[in-house]
């Protein structure tokens, strides 16, 4: 049986972990995902959507099937996401290495290390976005390769049937 002390500790923990209660707290929490904009789909950005559309024929080939184009689109989306994450990380690190007036910090590496330690959470989040984009790209490439191999196998079997 659970002790009364344990029950009280659980209740206190639950009260603290239920999220913001006030309207101001809820508004602040709703903006958490908008810090760097990486959670937004690349398709929502018209410029990135054009980049994806330009990559599809390169990846799938000029006379690719609809299925191959769809698989190539998945690869292109993941690749554009990957580029976007790396650009965001580069901008963050460049920003962290500069003072407000655009000059390098005169305090040296200790100051830069302090700034980095304060922003390590944001850098870790960017690493998670990058790993996810790499994983999506890898699985999309595998799927496209498997579809191409299946098509080659089908073409080879029909060629063998015609010669027999």
N, C-alpha and C positions, 0 to 999 in steps of 0.2 A: 504494500500500500504506500502511496505517495505521502510524504510528510507535509505538514501544513507550511513549513518553511519553504519547501520546494514549490508548492502551489503558489505561494505568495511571490516567489522569485519569478516564476513563469508569468504570472499576471503582470508584474512590473515590466518584464521584458516585452511582453505583448503590447503594453501601453506605449512603450518607447519606439516600437518598430512598426507602427501603423501608418506612418507617413504624415505629411503636413495636414493640419486641421484648418488653418486660417486661409482666407482667399488669397492673401499675399503669398503665403507659403506654397499653396497649390500652383499659383501663377509662376513662381520661381522654379518649382520642380518641373513644370511642363516645358520649360525652356532648356532643360538639361541636355536633351538630345540634339539641340540646335547649336551647340557650342562650336562645332567645326563643320557641320553640314554633311558629314560622311554617311549618315544613316539614310539620306535621301537617295532614291534610285537615280541612276545615271540617265535613265530614259526621261525623267522629268525635266532635265536640262536640255534645251533645244540644241545647244552647241555640241554637247556630248552625244546626243542622239544622232547628229550628223556624222560625228566621228565613228560611231558604231556602224551606221549605214555604210560608210566608206570602207570599213574593215571587213564586212561580211563577204563581198565578192573576192577579196584577197584570200580569205581563209577557206571559203567553200569552193572557189573556182568559178569560172565564167558561166558554165552551163550546169550548175549544180541543181539538184532537186530541192523541193520545198523543205524536205526533212533536213538536208545538209545545210541549207540556209538558216534554218531555225537553230541547229546545233552550232553553226558558226556565229550566230548572233549571241548565244550564251557565252562563247569564248570571248567575243568582242566586248560584251558588257563587263565581264570579269577583268579583262585587260584594261579597259578604260577606268574601272574602279581602282585597280591597282595603281595606275598612273596618278589618279586623283589623290589617293591616300599618300603616296610618296611625295607629291607636290605639297600637300598640306603639312606633312612632317618637316619637309625642307623649310617651308615658310615659318613654322613654329620655331625650329631651331635657329633660323636666321634672326627671327624676332627676339628670341631669348638672348642671343649673343650681342644685341645692340641696346644702347640706352635710349631714353625717350627722344633725344635730339639726333639720333641716327649714327652716333659715334660709338666705337667699341668701348666697352666698359674699361676704365682705367685701373680698376681694382685687381684685374688679372684673373687667373684660373679659379681662385677661391670663390670669387663673386659669381662666376659663371656656374661653378659646381653648386652653389647655394640656389641659384635660380633654377637650375635643372632639377634639383631635389624637390623644389616646390611644385614643379610641373610634371613630375614623373608619372602621375596618374593619367594625364592627357597623352603623354607619349606611349604609355602602356595601352591605352584605348586605341591609339592609331596602329599599334602593333597587332592588336586583335583584328581590326578591320583589314589590315594587310594580309594576315594569315588566312582570313576568311576569303578574300579575293583570290589569293593563290590557290586555295583549295577548290573554289568554284571553277577557276580556270583549268586546273588539272583534270577535274572530273568531266568538264565539258570537252576538253581535248580528247580524253579517252573515249567519250561517247561518239564523237565525230570519227575517230579512228576505227572504232568498232563498226559503225555504220558503213564506212568505206570498205572495210574488210568484208563485211557481209555482202555488199554489192559486188565486189570482186569475185567472191565465192560463187554467187548466183550466176554471174556472167561466165565464169569458167565452167560451171556445170552445164549450162545451156550450150556452150561451145563444144563440150565433150559429147553431149547428146546428139548434136548435129553431125559430128564426124563419125559417130558410131552407126 
